[in-house]
Amino acid sequence: MHSLTLGMHSLSLAVRYIDLEKNEIFPAIVEVDHGKIIGINRAEVPSNAPYLLPGFVDAHVHIESSMLLPSEFARIAVTHGTLATVSDPHEIANVLGVRGVEYMLENAAKTPMLIAFGAPSCVPATNFETAGAHLDPAAVEQLLQRDDIYYLTEMMNFPGVVHEDPEVMQKIALAKKYNKPVDGHAPGLSGAALAKYVGAGISTDHECFTLAEAEEKLALGMKILIREGSAAKNLDALLPLFDNPAYQDKLMFCSDDKHPDALVLGHINQLVQRALAAGKDFYAVLRAASVNAIDHYRLPIGKARVGDSADFILVENFETVNVLATYKQGICLVEKGISHLPFIAETPINNFVSRHIALQELQIEAPAANASSVKVKVIDALNGQLITTTSHATLPVVNGFVQADPSQDVLKLVCLNRYAATAPAIAFIRNFGLQEGAIASTVAHDSHNIIAVGTDDASILQAIQNLMDSQGGVNVVHAQEIHSLALPLAGLMSTEKAEWVAQQYAQLDQRAKSMGSKLDAPFMTLSFMALLVIPHLKLSDKGLFDGDSFNFTSLIEQA
């Protein structure tokens, strides 16, 4: 258990109390005894007294994407007023199976912040890639039976739901058996297919990137998780949902994926600040940031009412949403931005097969021996989005091999199996903007094979070999020099302190941008280029994949 002793303190706070049930704010003395709120009494308080409200909830996040242990994620998140996360551990499950989920649960139990994990529904995400594990219905049921598993995580295999794949439907049935909600993941799905998906029992979606898509899903009864993370940024597009009172109790905020440097700066409090600055309904925004998720996932945390566990936050104002203090069962976890939670050391576990990579493995032979150029399909990465589009490019051929062409911003993309010694898959990608060198990572959703992008084969080789040798991390190759951050825990996370990890990651991010990348988060964007369940064109360790036909496609276009 965590080292702070909860539930034994009494305190009395003079505050401006925010009542999210009656939509009012009033001055009050809030009394806490033995970890519970025993009184909220109207009284005169100083005009600058802090606001008291329920703690924020991230309604969908993969903690692994922070590159931090759950306990370290919590140590930082509480400084921003986060008291709970609804967390999908399918990243580590794809690497280590149930053993990985259990590792996360054991570490999360050591922090007072509630990390409400779910049972991963899609491990692996598809049959068109190589993961380190497979969670069948028996493994999913093993997890759903646990009291510390709160839901079935995002059902990414929406074709499996629509076409009633037996294993998919069995997992959904198991969630219903244990009375636990089922999260959705259906980017762009609409019409009859969407109706069938929702009708199967899928309750939420966090993949909407247009207002029309969100409204169609809301009309069918889904709840919409408005996402603003390090890669996918949908807040601005979806904020108009707050203008319809019928939607307001069906909205929640989430980050999905939050890199460590971004987490240090803010969390759900940033979404609240931006939504309020945009003029959205004050009480509806605060409910979306807290009680809507508590109710939907039946989270065991208080909602700042009499009789509840004394779980709440104190906020200075709503122009900055600067959190002054975070309380759990009456214990102050954060005071004036300083987290009182301790750093918890853990021994990492992993699943990795290292080998030596030869340069010729990264080369693409031109279809004709005398060709001087070749037309290829190109993945177009989009800044701030997980989806991609498809374009074409004519690339030069040198000594019989197709080359990347930075002058066209068309770089080589490589995905390499980390679980077995197999040949790499190779494609080309646009909009990374690198003019030299390469970047690479073992964070590659969701199977977490090695993924690398670069301007030349030698740099890509150096980046990949470094990850092979270290068995996990992110790196930059620049002027033949390599700069890296090791991620020994499943190739996804560090076991170091958040501040150090954030600093190291920020330096790598800046190096990538100094090499020409204009992407807001080049490593986060790279990590989604192997996620086949997000359309339209992606690359798994087995080849180039067309998300629309849901099958492999050819790289080289016929003349």
C-alpha positions in Angstrom: 0.0 0.0 0.0 1.0 3.6 -0.4 3.0 5.1 2.5 0.5 7.9 3.3 -2.0 7.0 6.0 -5.4 8.0 4.7 -8.7 8.6 6.5 -7.4 9.5 10.0 -7.3 13.3 9.8 -9.8 16.1 10.7 -9.8 19.5 9.2 -11.9 22.6 8.6 -11.6 24.6 5.4 -12.9 28.0 4.5 -13.7 27.9 0.8 -16.0 28.9 -2.0 -17.8 25.6 -2.5 -18.8 24.6 -6.0 -22.0 22.5 -5.9 -22.1 20.5 -9.2 -25.6 19.1 -8.4 -27.3 22.4 -7.8 -25.1 24.5 -10.1 -24.2 27.1 -7.5 -21.2 28.5 -5.7 -21.4 29.7 -2.1 -19.0 30.5 0.7 -18.7 27.6 3.2 -16.8 25.9 5.9 -16.1 22.3 4.9 -15.6 20.0 7.8 -13.7 16.7 7.4 -13.4 14.0 10.0 -11.8 10.5 9.7 -11.4 10.9 5.9 -15.1 11.9 5.2 -16.8 15.2 4.6 -19.2 15.6 7.6 -20.4 19.1 6.9 -20.6 21.8 4.2 -22.0 24.9 6.1 -22.6 28.3 4.6 -20.5 30.9 6.3 -18.6 34.1 5.7 -15.2 33.4 4.3 -12.4 35.6 2.9 -13.2 36.9 -0.7 -10.0 35.2 -1.9 -10.8 31.8 -0.4 -10.0 29.0 -2.8 -12.7 27.1 -4.7 -13.4 23.6 -3.6 -14.6 21.0 -6.1 -14.3 17.3 -7.0 -10.9 16.2 -8.2 -10.3 15.8 -12.0 -10.6 12.5 -13.8 -8.8 11.5 -17.0 -11.5 9.3 -18.5 -9.2 7.5 -20.8 -5.4 7.3 -20.7 -2.6 4.8 -21.4 -0.2 5.6 -18.6 2.6 3.8 -20.5 2.7 6.6 -23.0 3.9 8.9 -20.2 7.0 6.6 -20.1 6.5 6.6 -16.3 5.5 4.1 -13.7 1.9 4.5 -12.6 3.1 5.7 -9.2 5.3 8.3 -10.9 2.5 9.4 -13.2 0.3 9.8 -10.1 3.0 11.8 -8.2 2.9 14.4 -11.0 -0.8 14.2 -12.0 -2.0 15.1 -8.5 -0.2 18.4 -8.7 -2.7 19.3 -11.5 -5.7 18.3 -9.5 -6.1 14.8 -11.0 -7.5 12.3 -8.4 -8.3 9.5 -10.8 -7.5 8.0 -14.2 -9.4 5.5 -16.2 -6.4 3.6 -17.5 -6.1 1.1 -20.3 -3.0 -1.1 -19.8 -3.1 -2.6 -23.3 0.3 -1.2 -24.1 2.1 -3.3 -21.6 -0.4 -6.2 -22.2 0.7 -6.3 -25.8 4.3 -6.8 -24.6 3.9 -9.0 -21.5 0.2 -10.1 -21.4 -1.5 -10.6 -18.0 1.8 -10.4 -16.3 2.3 -6.9 -17.5 -1.2 -5.8 -16.3 -0.5 -7.3 -12.9 2.7 -5.4 -12.7 0.8 -2.1 -13.3 -1.8 -3.0 -10.8 0.7 -3.8 -8.1 2.6 -0.5 -8.6 -0.6 1.5 -8.8 -1.8 0.1 -5.5 1.2 2.0 -3.9 -0.2 5.4 -4.7 -3.3 7.1 -3.2 -4.4 8.5 -6.5 -7.0 6.1 -8.0 -5.7 4.4 -11.2 -8.8 2.5 -12.4 -7.4 -0.1 -14.8 -9.5 -2.1 -17.3 -9.1 -5.5 -18.9 -7.6 -5.0 -22.4 -10.0 -6.1 -25.1 -7.7 -6.3 -28.1 -4.3 -7.8 -27.5 -3.1 -7.9 -30.2 -5.0 -5.1 -31.8 -5.2 -7.0 -35.1 -4.0 -10.3 -36.7 -1.8 -8.3 -39.1 1.0 -7.6 -36.7 3.2 -9.4 -34.2 2.7 -8.7 -30.5 4.4 -10.2 -27.4 1.2 -11.7 -26.1 -2.4 -12.7 -26.8 -5.2 -12.1 -24.3 -8.0 -14.6 -25.1 -11.4 -14.6 -23.5 -10.2 -16.7 -20.6 -7.4 -14.2 -19.8 -9.8 -11.3 -20.1 -12.2 -13.0 -17.7 -9.4 -13.6 -15.3 -8.9 -9.9 -15.2 -12.6 -8.8 -15.2 -13.1 -10.9 -12.1 -10.8 -8.6 -10.1 -12.2 -5.8 -8.0 -9.4 -3.5 -9.2 -10.4 -3.9 -12.8 -13.2 -1.5 -13.6 -14.2 -2.0 -17.3 -13.4 -3.7 -20.6 -11.0 -1.4 -22.4 -11.4 0.2 -25.8 -12.8 -2.3 -28.3 -10.6 -1.4 -31.2 -11.6 -4.3 -33.3 -14.8 -2.6 -34.6 -14.9 -4.8 -37.7 -15.0 -7.8 -35.3 -18.0 -6.3 -33.5 -19.8 -5.4 -36.7 -19.2 -8.9 -38.2 -19.8 -10.6 -34.9 -16.5 -12.3 -34.5 -17.0 -15.0 -31.8 -14.0 -14.0 -29.7 -14.8 -10.4 -29.7 -18.4 -11.0 -28.8 -17.4 -13.3 -26.0 -15.3 -10.6 -24.4 -18.1 -8.1 -24.6 -20.4 -10.7 -23.1 -18.0 -11.2 -20.2 -17.9 -7.5 -19.4 -21.7 -7.6 -19.2 -21.6 -10.7 -17.0 -19.4 -8.8 -14.5 -21.5 -5.6 -14.9 -18.6 -3.6 -16.2 -18.8 -1.0 -19.0 -17.2 -1.5 -22.4 -15.1 1.3 -23.9 -15.2 2.0 -27.6 -12.8 3.0 -30.3 -14.4 3.5 -33.7 -12.8 6.3 -35.7 -14.9 7.4 -38.6 -17.5 4.6 -38.1 -21.0 5.7 -39.1 -24.4 4.6 -40.3 -25.6 1.0 -39.9 -22.1 -0.3 -38.9 -21.9 2.3 -36.1 -25.5 1.4 -34.9 -24.5 -2.2 -34.8 -21.3 -1.4 -32.9 -23.2 0.6 -30.3 -26.0 -1.9 -30.1 -23.4 -4.6 -29.0 -23.0 -2.7 -25.8 -20.1 -0.2 -26.5 -20.7 2.8 -24.2 -18.0 5.4 -25.1 -15.8 6.7 -27.8 -12.7 8.9 -27.6 -11.8 8.9 -31.3 -14.1 11.6 -32.7 -12.3 14.2 -34.7 -15.3 16.0 -36.2 -18.4 17.5 -34.5 -20.7 15.5 -36.9 -19.1 12.2 -35.9 -19.5 12.9 -32.2 -23.1 14.0 -32.6 -24.0 10.8 -34.6 -22.5 8.7 -31.8 -24.3 10.7 -29.1 -27.6 10.2 -30.9 -27.1 6.5 -30.6 -26.5 6.7 -26.9 -22.7 6.7 -26.7 -20.8 9.0 -24.3 -18.0 11.1 -25.9 -14.6 11.4 -24.3 -13.2 14.7 -25.6 -9.5 14.0 -26.1 -6.5 16.4 -26.0 -3.3 14.5 -25.7 0.3 14.8 -26.9 -0.5 13.6 -30.4 -4.3 13.7 -31.0 -5.9 17.0 -30.3 -9.7 17.1 -30.7 -10.7 19.6 -28.0 -11.3 22.6 -30.3 -13.3 20.6 -32.8 -15.6 19.1 -30.1 -16.1 22.0 -27.7 -19.4 23.0 -29.4 -20.9 19.8 -27.9 -21.2 21.8 -24.6 -23.6 24.2 -26.3 -26.3 21.5 -26.4 -27.7 20.8 -22.9 -28.8 17.4 -23.9 -25.2 16.4 -24.4 -23.6 17.8 -21.3 -24.0 14.8 -19.0 -22.6 12.5 -21.7 -19.2 14.3 -22.1 -15.9 13.6 -20.4 -12.3 14.8 -20.8 -9.4 12.5 -21.5 -5.8 12.7 -22.7 -5.4 9.2 -24.2 -1.6 9.6 -24.5 0.4 12.1 -22.5 4.2 12.3 -22.9 6.2 13.1 -19.8 7.2 16.7 -20.7 3.6 17.5 -21.3 2.4 15.9 -18.1 4.8 18.0 -16.0 3.1 21.1 -17.4 -0.5 20.1 -17.0 -3.2 17.5 -17.3 -7.1 17.7 -17.3 -6.9 21.1 -15.7 -5.6 22.4 -19.0 -8.7 21.2 -20.8 -10.9 22.8 -18.2 -9.1 26.1 -18.6 -9.4 26.1 -22.4 -13.1 25.0 -22.3 -14.0 27.8 -19.9 -11.9 30.4 -21.8 -14.0 29.4 -24.8 -17.1 30.4 -22.9 -18.6 27.0 -22.4 -21.0 26.3 -19.5 -19.1 26.5 -16.2 -20.8 23.6 -14.4 -21.0 21.4 -17.5 -17.3 21.7 -18.1 -16.5 20.8 -14.4 -18.8 17.8 -14.5 -17.1 16.6 -17.7 -13.8 16.9 -15.9 -14.9 14.9 -12.8 -18.3 13.5 -11.8 -19.4 12.3 -15.3 -16.5 9.8 -15.4 -17.0 8.9 -11.7 -20.6 8.0 -12.4 -20.0 6.2 -15.7 -17.2 4.0 -14.5 -18.5 3.8 -10.9 -15.2 5.0 -9.5 -14.8 4.7 -5.7 -13.8 8.3 -5.1 -15.8 11.2 -3.5 -17.7 13.9 -5.4 -17.2 16.5 -2.7 -20.6 16.0 -1.0 -21.5 15.5 2.7 -20.9 11.8 3.5 -18.4 11.3 0.7 -14.8 10.4 1.1 -12.9 13.7 1.5 -11.5 13.6 -2.1 -11.4 17.1 -3.6 -9.2 19.9 -4.9 -8.7 23.6 -4.1 -8.4 25.9 -7.1 -7.2 29.5 -7.0 -9.2 30.7 -10.0 -10.6 29.5 -13.3 -8.6 31.7 -15.6 -5.5 29.6 -15.0 -7.1 26.6 -13.2 -4.1 26.7 -10.9 -4.5 23.9 -8.4 -3.5 24.9 -4.9 -4.1 21.6 -3.1 -5.3 18.1 -3.7 -6.9 16.0 -1.0 -7.5 12.3 -0.7 -9.5 11.1 2.3 -8.7 14.4 4.0 -5.0 14.0 3.5 -3.2 16.8 1.6 -1.3 15.2 -1.3 -0.3 18.4 -2.9 0.4 21.8 -1.5 1.3 24.9 -3.5 2.3 22.8 -6.5 4.5 20.4 -4.5 3.6 16.7 -4.5 3.9 14.9 -1.2 3.8 11.5 -2.8 7.1 9.6 -2.7 9.1 8.2 -5.6 8.7 4.4 -5.6 11.5 2.3 -7.0 10.6 -0.8 -9.0 12.5 -3.5 -10.9 11.7 -3.5 -14.6 10.4 -6.5 -16.6 10.6 -6.9 -20.4 10.1 -9.1 -23.4 12.7 -8.5 -26.1 14.8 -10.5 -28.6 17.9 -8.6 -29.6 19.9 -9.3 -32.8 22.3 -7.6 -35.2 20.8 -5.8 -38.1 22.5 -5.6 -41.5 22.3 -2.5 -43.7 20.9 -4.5 -46.7 17.9 -5.5 -44.6 16.8 -1.8 -44.8 17.1 -1.6 -48.6 14.2 -1.7 -51.1 15.1 -3.2 -54.4 13.7 -1.4 -57.5 11.4 -3.6 -59.5 13.4 -3.0 -62.7 17.2 -3.3 -62.8 17.6 -0.2 -65.0 15.0 2.0 -63.3 16.1 5.5 -62.4 13.0 6.2 -60.3 10.0 4.4 -58.9 6.5 5.5 -57.9 5.5 4.5 -54.4 2.5 4.8 -52.0 3.3 7.3 -49.2 1.8 7.5 -45.7 1.0 11.1 -44.9 1.3 11.8 -41.2 -1.0 14.6 -39.9 0.0 16.9 -37.1 -2.2 16.6 -34.1 -4.1 13.5 -35.5 -3.6 9.8 -35.3 -5.2 9.2 -38.7 -3.1 9.3 -41.8 -3.9 9.9 -45.5 -2.4 8.3 -48.6 -0.4 10.0 -51.3 2.2 9.0 -53.9 5.7 10.0 -54.8 8.3 9.3 -57.4 11.5 8.4 -55.7 15.1 8.1 -57.0 16.8 4.7 -57.5 20.5 4.5 -56.7 22.5 1.3 -57.4 19.2 -0.5 -57.8 17.6 0.5 -54.5 14.8 3.0 -53.9 15.9 6.0 -51.8 14.1 8.4 -49.5 14.0 12.0 -50.8 14.1 14.7 -48.0 13.7 17.3 -50.7 10.1 16.0 -51.2 9.8 15.4 -47.5 9.4 11.7 -48.2 11.4 9.7 -45.7 11.9 6.0 -45.1 9.8 4.3 -42.4 10.8 1.0 -40.9 8.9 -1.3 -38.5 10.9 -4.3 -37.1 9.6 -7.2 -34.9 11.2 -7.0 -31.5 9.9 -10.4 -30.4 11.5 -12.6 -33.1 14.2 -12.4 -35.7 12.3 -11.5 -38.8 12.8 -9.2 -41.8 11.8 -5.5 -41.3 8.8 -4.0 -43.1 9.6 -0.8 -45.0 7.5 2.1 -46.3 7.8 5.8 -47.0 6.2 8.7 -45.1 5.6 12.4 -45.5 5.4 15.3 -43.1 8.1 14.3 -40.6 10.3 17.0 -42.2 13.6 15.6 -41.1 16.5 16.9 -43.3 19.1 14.6 -41.8 19.4 11.6 -39.5 16.8 9.5 -38.0 14.6 9.0 -34.9 13.4 5.6 -33.5 11.3 4.1 -30.7 10.1 0.9 -29.1 6.9 2.7 -28.3 4.9 1.8 -31.4 1.2 1.3 -30.7 0.0 -1.2 -30.0 2.4 -4.1 -30.5 5.4 -2.0 -29.7 7.8 -3.3 -32.2 10.7 -1.0 -33.2 9.7 1.9 -35.5 12.1 4.3 -37.1 12.0 7.1 -39.6 15.0 8.7 -41.3 16.6 10.3 -44.3 19.2 7.6 -45.0 19.7 3.9 -44.3 22.9 4.3 -42.3 21.2 6.6 -39.8 18.1 4.4 -39.5 20.3 1.4 -39.0 22.2 3.1 -36.2 19.0 4.1 -34.5 17.5 0.6 -34.7 20.6 -1.1 -33.6 20.8 1.1 -30.5 17.3 0.1 -29.5 18.1 -3.6 -30.1 21.1 -3.3 -27.9 19.4 -1.4 -25.1 16.2 -3.5 -25.4 13.9 -0.5 -25.5 13.9 3.3 -25.6 13.6 6.3 -27.9 16.5 7.9 -29.7 17.8 10.5 -32.2 20.7 10.0 -34.6 22.1 13.3 -35.7 25.5 13.7 -37.5 26.2 10.1 -36.7 25.9 10.8 -33.0 23.2 9.0 -31.0 21.1 10.4 -28.1 18.8 8.1 -26.3 16.4 7.6 -23.4 16.3 4.0 -22.2 12.9 2.5 -21.4 13.8 -0.8 -19.7 10.2 -1.5 -18.4 8.7 -3.4 -21.3 10.5 -1.1 -23.8 7.8 1.4 -22.8 8.6 3.0 -19.5 11.5 4.3 -17.4 11.8 3.5 -13.8 13.4 6.9 -13.0 11.8 10.0 -11.6 9.3 11.9 -13.8 11.3 15.2 -13.8 14.4 13.5 -15.1 12.5 11.5 -17.7 10.6 14.6 -18.8 13.9 16.5 -19.2 15.6 13.7 -21.2 12.5 13.3 -23.5 12.2 17.1 -24.0 15.9 17.2 -25.2 15.2 14.4 -27.7 12.1 16.1 -28.9 14.0 19.3 -29.4 16.8 17.5 -31.3 14.2 16.0 -33.7 12.8 19.4 -34.3 16.2 20.9 -34.8 16.7 18.3 -37.6 13.7 19.8 -39.5 10.6 18.2 -38.0 7.6 20.6 -37.8 5.4 18.1 -35.9 4.3 19.2 -32.4 5.2 15.8 -31.1 7.4 13.8 -33.6 7.9 10.8 -31.3 4.3 10.6 -30.4 3.3 10.8 -34.0 5.8 8.2 -34.9 4.5 5.8 -32.3 1.1 5.7 -34.0 2.3 5.0 -37.5 2.1 1.2 -36.8 -1.5 1.4 -35.3 -3.5 -0.4 -37.9 -6.9 0.2 -36.3 -6.6 4.0 -37.0 -7.1 4.7 -40.7 -5.9 5.1 -43.4 -2.4 3.9 -44.3 -0.1 2.4 -41.7 2.9 0.1 -41.4 3.1 -3.0 -39.2 6.1 -5.3 -38.8 4.4 -7.5 -41.5 3.9 -4.8 -44.1 2.1 -1.8 -45.4 -1.5 -1.8 -44.3 -4.6 -0.2 -45.8 -7.1 0.5 -43.0 -10.0 1.0 -45.4 -9.8 -2.4 -47.0 -8.3 -3.7 -43.7 -5.6 -5.7 -45.5 -2.1 -5.3 -46.7 -1.3 -3.2 -49.7 1.6 -2.9 -52.1 4.3 -0.2 -51.6 5.5 0.2 -55.2 2.9 1.3 -57.7 2.9 -0.4 -61.1 4.0 1.7 -64.0 
